[in-house]
């Protein structure tokens, strides 16, 4: 790729953003935000899907497929020559999945009582 001003600007901004995210407290805060957003997303999905009671099976199948896809992405085995290090995107995606599953369990307990 040619070294244009735009590509140089994008590269420098992405490098600067990567260094900004390298701080462990910022990574932790992004993971917690992902967890809380997953909780919100799960409550919203269960409320919307439960309101009409027509798409319950389809929504549950889509959520199950998405959960299994995230599990496959996060917990697959890396090649033996590479060190085990998850990217920030995978950590936030896993936290989003955990928050989603947690909120669905909480909603199920609320409905059961």
ZANU-812462 format. One record per residue: residue in three letters; residue number from 1; x negated, y, z negated of N, C-alpha, C in turn. Coordinates in nm, 4 decimals. Each point is the difference from the previous one (the first is absolute). Layout:
<nodes>
<'ALA'; NUM; <X; Y; Z>; <X; Y; Z>; <X; Y; Z>>
...
</nodes>
This chain:
<nodes>
<'UNK'; 1; <-0.0835; -0.1177; 0.0000>; <0.0835; 0.1177; 0.0000>; <-0.0883; 0.1245; 0.0000>>
<'UNK'; 2; <0.0437; 0.0985; 0.0700>; <-0.0783; 0.1224; 0.0070>; <0.0091; 0.0789; -0.1298>>
<'UNK'; 3; <-0.1058; 0.0733; -0.0279>; <-0.0048; 0.0819; -0.1212>; <0.0574; 0.1375; 0.0310>>
<'UNK'; 4; <0.1300; 0.0127; -0.0088>; <0.0644; 0.1291; 0.0200>; <0.0197; 0.0669; -0.1346>>
<'UNK'; 5; <0.0437; 0.1242; 0.0041>; <0.0237; 0.0701; -0.1261>; <0.1143; -0.0648; -0.0782>>
<'UNK'; 6; <0.1007; -0.0452; 0.0734>; <0.1126; -0.0636; -0.0676>; <-0.0415; -0.1318; -0.0658>>
<'UNK'; 7; <-0.0737; -0.0843; 0.0711>; <-0.0431; -0.1271; -0.0596>; <-0.0947; 0.0232; -0.1170>>
<'UNK'; 8; <-0.0855; 0.0999; 0.0095>; <-0.0896; 0.0328; -0.1107>; <0.0787; 0.0497; -0.1213>>
<'UNK'; 9; <0.1022; 0.0827; 0.0248>; <0.0832; 0.0501; -0.1086>; <0.0765; -0.1130; -0.0671>>
<'UNK'; 10; <0.0590; -0.0876; 0.0791>; <0.0750; -0.1130; -0.0560>; <-0.0919; -0.0917; -0.0794>>
<'UNK'; 11; <-0.1179; -0.0253; 0.0513>; <-0.0950; -0.0857; -0.0700>; <-0.0453; 0.0617; -0.1319>>
<'UNK'; 12; <-0.0280; 0.1301; 0.0004>; <-0.0454; 0.0637; -0.1237>; <0.1123; 0.0075; -0.1032>>
<'UNK'; 13; <0.1232; 0.0257; 0.0448>; <0.1122; 0.0048; -0.0937>; <0.0276; -0.1388; -0.0580>>
<'UNK'; 14; <-0.0073; -0.1037; 0.0830>; <0.0227; -0.1351; -0.0521>; <-0.1117; -0.0423; -0.0952>>
<'UNK'; 15; <-0.1238; 0.0377; 0.0289>; <-0.1093; -0.0312; -0.0927>; <0.0176; 0.0725; -0.1335>>
<'UNK'; 16; <0.0420; 0.1256; 0.0070>; <0.0208; 0.0777; -0.1214>; <0.1163; -0.0566; -0.0810>>
<'UNK'; 17; <0.1067; -0.0407; 0.0671>; <0.1138; -0.0603; -0.0687>; <-0.0389; -0.1342; -0.0617>>
<'UNK'; 18; <-0.0829; -0.0779; 0.0701>; <-0.0475; -0.1267; -0.0552>; <-0.0847; 0.0194; -0.1242>>
<'UNK'; 19; <-0.0846; 0.1019; 0.0010>; <-0.0795; 0.0297; -0.1192>; <0.0879; 0.0488; -0.1143>>
<'UNK'; 20; <0.1064; 0.0741; 0.0337>; <0.0925; 0.0478; -0.1023>; <0.0724; -0.1174; -0.0648>>
<'UNK'; 21; <0.0346; -0.1017; 0.0791>; <0.0709; -0.1162; -0.0527>; <-0.0921; -0.0984; -0.0712>>
<'UNK'; 22; <-0.1296; 0.0175; 0.0119>; <-0.0941; -0.0921; -0.0623>; <0.0019; 0.0107; -0.1524>>
<'UNK'; 23; <0.0497; 0.1110; -0.0522>; <0.0110; 0.0187; -0.1439>; <0.0986; -0.1026; -0.0555>>
<'UNK'; 24; <-0.0366; -0.0772; -0.1036>; <0.0887; -0.1042; -0.0506>; <0.1312; 0.0528; -0.0570>>
<'UNK'; 25; <-0.0003; 0.1197; -0.0570>; <0.1240; 0.0534; -0.0564>; <0.0987; 0.0359; 0.1105>>
<'UNK'; 26; <-0.0507; 0.0486; 0.1116>; <0.0888; 0.0315; 0.1114>; <0.0563; -0.1272; 0.0619>>
<'UNK'; 27; <-0.0838; -0.1024; 0.0093>; <0.0490; -0.1282; 0.0513>; <0.1084; -0.0561; -0.0919>>
<'UNK'; 28; <-0.0241; 0.0073; -0.1296>; <0.0977; -0.0502; -0.0966>; <0.1307; 0.0791; 0.0083>>
<'UNK'; 29; <-0.0103; 0.1315; 0.0158>; <0.1223; 0.0800; 0.0085>; <0.0775; -0.0328; 0.1266>>
<'UNK'; 30; <-0.0679; -0.0267; 0.1109>; <0.0700; -0.0384; 0.1224>; <0.0661; -0.1370; -0.0146>>
<'UNK'; 31; <-0.0647; -0.0912; -0.0697>; <0.0596; -0.1321; -0.0234>; <0.1233; 0.0123; -0.0896>>
<'UNK'; 32; <-0.0060; 0.0847; -0.1024>; <0.1158; 0.0202; -0.0876>; <0.1133; 0.0670; 0.0763>>
<'UNK'; 33; <-0.0310; 0.0953; 0.0862>; <0.1032; 0.0618; 0.0831>; <0.0631; -0.1042; 0.0907>>
<'UNK'; 34; <-0.0795; -0.0905; 0.0555>; <0.0540; -0.1082; 0.0814>; <0.0913; -0.0913; -0.0800>>
<'UNK'; 35; <-0.0377; -0.0298; -0.1227>; <0.0827; -0.0831; -0.0873>; <0.1345; 0.0668; -0.0295>>
<'UNK'; 36; <-0.0045; 0.1280; -0.0318>; <0.1237; 0.0720; -0.0301>; <0.0865; 0.0175; 0.1244>>
<'UNK'; 37; <-0.0624; 0.0236; 0.1154>; <0.0776; 0.0117; 0.1227>; <0.0626; -0.1339; 0.0368>>
<'UNK'; 38; <-0.0690; -0.1104; -0.0256>; <0.0579; -0.1317; 0.0228>; <0.1193; -0.0239; -0.0900>>
<'UNK'; 39; <-0.0088; 0.0472; -0.1246>; <0.1128; -0.0114; -0.0919>; <0.1190; 0.0798; 0.0527>>
<'UNK'; 40; <-0.0237; 0.1219; 0.0434>; <0.1065; 0.0820; 0.0568>; <0.0579; -0.0636; 0.1258>>
<'UNK'; 41; <-0.0866; -0.0514; 0.0851>; <0.0433; -0.0622; 0.1251>; <0.0880; -0.1218; -0.0272>>
<'UNK'; 42; <-0.0368; -0.0805; -0.0985>; <0.0802; -0.1172; -0.0348>; <0.1368; 0.0361; -0.0540>>
<'UNK'; 43; <0.0066; 0.1035; -0.0834>; <0.1291; 0.0440; -0.0521>; <0.0868; 0.0547; 0.1124>>
<'UNK'; 44; <-0.0602; 0.0758; 0.0904>; <0.0766; 0.0563; 0.1121>; <0.0495; -0.1098; 0.0933>>
<'UNK'; 45; <-0.0846; -0.0974; 0.0294>; <0.0403; -0.1092; 0.0898>; <0.1141; -0.0811; -0.0620>>
<'UNK'; 46; <-0.0124; -0.0323; -0.1285>; <0.1057; -0.0803; -0.0624>; <0.1302; 0.0782; -0.0094>>
<'UNK'; 47; <-0.0065; 0.1294; -0.0197>; <0.1224; 0.0808; -0.0061>; <0.0660; 0.0110; 0.1366>>
<'UNK'; 48; <-0.0793; 0.0237; 0.1024>; <0.0561; 0.0164; 0.1343>; <0.0521; -0.1328; 0.0538>>
<'UNK'; 49; <-0.0770; -0.1067; -0.0167>; <0.0433; -0.1303; 0.0517>; <0.1175; -0.0548; -0.0801>>
<'UNK'; 50; <0.0052; 0.0272; -0.1296>; <0.1084; -0.0506; -0.0825>; <0.1285; 0.0785; 0.0146>>
<'UNK'; 51; <-0.0084; 0.1202; 0.0541>; <0.1190; 0.0829; 0.0141>; <0.0974; -0.0587; 0.1011>>
<'UNK'; 52; <-0.0497; -0.0386; 0.1171>; <0.0870; -0.0536; 0.1046>; <0.0209; -0.1504; -0.0164>>
<'UNK'; 53; <-0.0943; -0.0691; -0.0581>; <0.0049; -0.1451; -0.0236>; <0.0157; -0.0791; 0.1290>>
<'UNK'; 54; <-0.0484; 0.0559; 0.1113>; <0.0050; -0.0717; 0.1270>; <-0.1377; -0.0446; 0.0456>>
<'UNK'; 55; <-0.1025; 0.0744; -0.0379>; <-0.1343; -0.0292; 0.0479>; <-0.0902; -0.0581; -0.1086>>
<'UNK'; 56; <0.0566; -0.0589; -0.1030>; <-0.0808; -0.0498; -0.1110>; <-0.0993; -0.1065; 0.0444>>
<'UNK'; 57; <0.0443; -0.0929; 0.0819>; <-0.0868; -0.1087; 0.0437>; <-0.1094; 0.0521; 0.0926>>
<'UNK'; 58; <0.0346; 0.0903; 0.0890>; <-0.0985; 0.0546; 0.0942>; <-0.1045; 0.0830; -0.0738>>
<'UNK'; 59; <0.0447; 0.0845; -0.0914>; <-0.0939; 0.0835; -0.0757>; <-0.0912; -0.0853; -0.0860>>
<'UNK'; 60; <0.0556; -0.1027; -0.0629>; <-0.0847; -0.0867; -0.0823>; <-0.1007; -0.0768; 0.0857>>
<'UNK'; 61; <0.0388; -0.0415; 0.1202>; <-0.0938; -0.0685; 0.0891>; <-0.1106; 0.0944; 0.0460>>
<'UNK'; 62; <0.0335; 0.1241; 0.0300>; <-0.1011; 0.0977; 0.0422>; <-0.0951; 0.0310; -0.1152>>
<'UNK'; 63; <0.0541; 0.0168; -0.1215>; <-0.0858; 0.0262; -0.1159>; <-0.0907; -0.1185; -0.0315>>
<'UNK'; 64; <0.0515; -0.1207; 0.0145>; <-0.0816; -0.1188; -0.0227>; <-0.1124; -0.0098; 0.1027>>
<'UNK'; 65; <0.0328; 0.0258; 0.1264>; <-0.1026; -0.0046; 0.1053>; <-0.1058; 0.1082; -0.0229>>
<'UNK'; 66; <0.0425; 0.1196; -0.0392>; <-0.0959; 0.1073; -0.0258>; <-0.0887; -0.0326; -0.1199>>
<'UNK'; 67; <0.0586; -0.0584; -0.1042>; <-0.0782; -0.0389; -0.1175>; <-0.1031; -0.1067; 0.0349>>
<'UNK'; 68; <0.0414; -0.0983; 0.0777>; <-0.0937; -0.1052; 0.0392>; <-0.1095; 0.0530; 0.0918>>
<'UNK'; 69; <0.0327; 0.0959; 0.0854>; <-0.1014; 0.0606; 0.0861>; <-0.1032; 0.0759; -0.0825>>
<'UNK'; 70; <0.0469; 0.0743; -0.0987>; <-0.0927; 0.0724; -0.0875>; <-0.0854; -0.0981; -0.0791>>
<'UNK'; 71; <0.0612; -0.1084; -0.0498>; <-0.0775; -0.1020; -0.0710>; <-0.1079; -0.0590; 0.0892>>
<'UNK'; 72; <0.0355; -0.0275; 0.1243>; <-0.0979; -0.0570; 0.0922>; <-0.1138; 0.0984; 0.0272>>
<'UNK'; 73; <0.0334; 0.1277; 0.0153>; <-0.1038; 0.0999; 0.0260>; <-0.0928; 0.0193; -0.1194>>
<'UNK'; 74; <0.0571; -0.0002; -0.1203>; <-0.0797; 0.0317; -0.1188>; <-0.0788; -0.1206; -0.0490>>
<'UNK'; 75; <0.0609; -0.1185; -0.0008>; <-0.0619; -0.1152; -0.0652>; <-0.0625; -0.1006; 0.0955>>
<'UNK'; 76; <-0.0128; 0.0318; 0.1277>; <-0.0654; -0.0947; 0.0901>; <-0.1487; -0.0066; -0.0328>>
<'UNK'; 77; <-0.0582; -0.1097; 0.0356>; <-0.1422; -0.0189; -0.0325>; <-0.0875; 0.0695; 0.1038>>
<'UNK'; 78; <-0.0961; 0.0772; -0.0476>; <-0.0918; 0.0636; 0.0947>; <-0.1044; -0.1011; 0.0463>>
<'UNK'; 79; <-0.0680; 0.0292; 0.1079>; <-0.1106; -0.0882; 0.0390>; <-0.1042; -0.0054; -0.1117>>
<'UNK'; 80; <-0.0678; -0.1138; -0.0152>; <-0.0927; -0.0145; -0.1139>; <-0.1165; 0.0982; 0.0017>>
<'UNK'; 81; <-0.0369; 0.0520; 0.1168>; <-0.1152; 0.0900; 0.0054>; <0.0337; 0.1433; -0.0411>>
<'UNK'; 82; <0.1313; 0.0337; -0.0091>; <0.0393; 0.1351; -0.0375>; <0.0344; 0.0068; -0.1482>>
<'UNK'; 83; <-0.0357; 0.1095; -0.0663>; <0.0379; 0.0146; -0.1413>; <0.1495; 0.0247; -0.0126>>
<'UNK'; 84; <0.0532; -0.0331; -0.1167>; <0.1441; 0.0144; -0.0244>; <0.0283; 0.1419; -0.0474>>
<'UNK'; 85; <0.0472; 0.0856; 0.0883>; <0.0335; 0.1386; -0.0361>; <0.1259; 0.0399; 0.0754>>
<'UNK'; 86; <0.1038; 0.0332; -0.0738>; <0.1246; 0.0419; 0.0623>; <-0.0041; 0.1492; 0.0293>>
<'UNK'; 87; <0.0608; 0.0382; 0.1095>; <0.0057; 0.1408; 0.0336>; <0.1085; 0.0682; -0.0830>>
<'UNK'; 88; <-0.0044; 0.1306; -0.0002>; <0.0988; 0.0767; -0.0746>; <0.1390; -0.0223; 0.0573>>
<'UNK'; 89; <0.0100; -0.0114; 0.1314>; <0.1295; -0.0229; 0.0636>; <0.0620; -0.1303; -0.0488>>
<'UNK'; 90; <-0.0795; -0.1059; -0.0088>; <0.0533; -0.1281; -0.0472>; <0.0368; 0.0047; -0.1476>>
<'UNK'; 91; <-0.0755; 0.0736; -0.0799>; <0.0330; 0.0127; -0.1414>; <0.1318; 0.0741; -0.0194>>
<'UNK'; 92; <0.0200; 0.1085; 0.0765>; <0.1244; 0.0758; -0.0111>; <0.1168; -0.0822; 0.0536>>
<'UNK'; 93; <-0.0223; -0.0735; 0.1086>; <0.1054; -0.0847; 0.0558>; <0.0393; -0.1104; -0.0976>>
<'UNK'; 94; <-0.0968; -0.0584; -0.0675>; <0.0286; -0.1031; -0.0998>; <0.0750; 0.0597; -0.1200>>
<'UNK'; 95; <-0.0377; 0.1194; -0.0418>; <0.0706; 0.0659; -0.1104>; <0.1432; 0.0328; 0.0405>>
<'UNK'; 96; <0.0201; 0.0410; 0.1236>; <0.1346; 0.0270; 0.0502>; <0.0842; -0.1270; -0.0039>>
<'UNK'; 97; <-0.0601; -0.1122; 0.0400>; <0.0702; -0.1285; -0.0035>; <0.0347; -0.0404; -0.1430>>
<'UNK'; 98; <-0.0917; 0.0181; -0.0927>; <0.0244; -0.0355; -0.1395>; <0.1114; 0.0863; -0.0584>>
<'UNK'; 99; <-0.0009; 0.1296; 0.0294>; <0.1064; 0.0881; -0.0470>; <0.1344; -0.0374; 0.0582>>
<'UNK'; 100; <0.0027; -0.0399; 0.1264>; <0.1241; -0.0424; 0.0652>; <0.0565; -0.1249; -0.0664>>
<'UNK'; 101; <-0.0841; -0.0993; -0.0222>; <0.0455; -0.1247; -0.0620>; <0.0445; 0.0253; -0.1442>>
<'UNK'; 102; <-0.0737; 0.0822; -0.0711>; <0.0376; 0.0323; -0.1379>; <0.1369; 0.0672; -0.0058>>
<'UNK'; 103; <0.0233; 0.0946; 0.0883>; <0.1289; 0.0696; -0.0023>; <0.1143; -0.0929; 0.0372>>
<'UNK'; 104; <-0.0241; -0.0948; 0.0899>; <0.1060; -0.0950; 0.0336>; <0.0317; -0.0919; -0.1174>>
<'UNK'; 105; <-0.1018; -0.0395; -0.0773>; <0.0245; -0.0786; -0.1211>; <0.0783; 0.0817; -0.1035>>
<'UNK'; 106; <-0.0348; 0.1256; -0.0167>; <0.0708; 0.0847; -0.0958>; <0.1459; 0.0174; 0.0422>>
<'UNK'; 107; <0.0225; 0.0208; 0.1304>; <0.1372; 0.0128; 0.0492>; <0.0781; -0.1296; -0.0226>>
<'UNK'; 108; <-0.0646; -0.1138; 0.0183>; <0.0676; -0.1279; -0.0228>; <0.0347; -0.0172; -0.1470>>
<'UNK'; 109; <-0.0883; 0.0417; -0.0913>; <0.0315; -0.0083; -0.1424>; <0.1124; 0.0945; -0.0367>>
<'UNK'; 110; <0.0038; 0.1175; 0.0615>; <0.1084; 0.0942; -0.0282>; <0.1342; -0.0552; 0.0472>>
<'UNK'; 111; <0.0010; -0.0664; 0.1128>; <0.1236; -0.0562; 0.0514>; <0.0434; -0.1225; -0.0800>>
<'UNK'; 112; <-0.0957; -0.0712; -0.0567>; <0.0328; -0.1187; -0.0763>; <0.0536; 0.0295; -0.1385>>
<'UNK'; 113; <-0.0254; 0.1196; -0.0513>; <0.0452; 0.0299; -0.1360>; <0.1361; 0.0669; -0.0025>>
</nodes>
